[in-house]
Amino acid sequence: MDTVLFDMFGVIARHQSPQGKARLVAVADHAPESFWEAYWELRQPYDRGDVDGVQYWRTVARRLGTAFGSARIADLIEADLDSWSAVDPSMVDLLGELADAGRNIALLSNIPEELAAYYENRYAWLKHFAVLGFSCRIGHAKPEAGAYQWCCQALGLEPGRILFVDDREDNIAAARALGIRGHLFTTPDRLRTALGL
């Protein structure tokens, strides 16, 4: 493989913790089931950069039949960023190992602008990536074909020369439909084996 294309959340960074999720529900002051339904159903335009954090949370509030003031929205954005902020140190080490060995790596992540900026300001290991495909800046979010096509063009590679690593079957299937090879991430050790390390 010429390039390993990594997903971020669920691979390098961790999914939301129970504590982070509980904090979001508490700040929203709404029933968890309906809150998470609105949170995820409305997330794609936010990840794709069609709306910013303020617009996203206003839309979530309308779906919930309420309204969030500016202070509440600021608190929700902060809690949301914090809930997605934890990374897997073993995966960060793997990125450094690949970069030190001269392996070409890239990133494709569904991520809103506020969270992308947060990661850029906090994590120096992002410099290891030859290409940063943040959905909010490329106008496409997985599993949309345009997200993978953008990465192929940015890398200057044919799809078959890219291995895409993601923890979601639907994202892997969408990549494979375009000729990109896929690895369904489960553990760092299994990924190491797949990469021949």
Summary of the structure (lengths in Angstrom):
residues: 197
radius of gyration: 17.3
end to end distance: 13.3
largest distance: 53.0
contacts: 604
relative contact order: 0.17
helix: 57%
strand: 13%
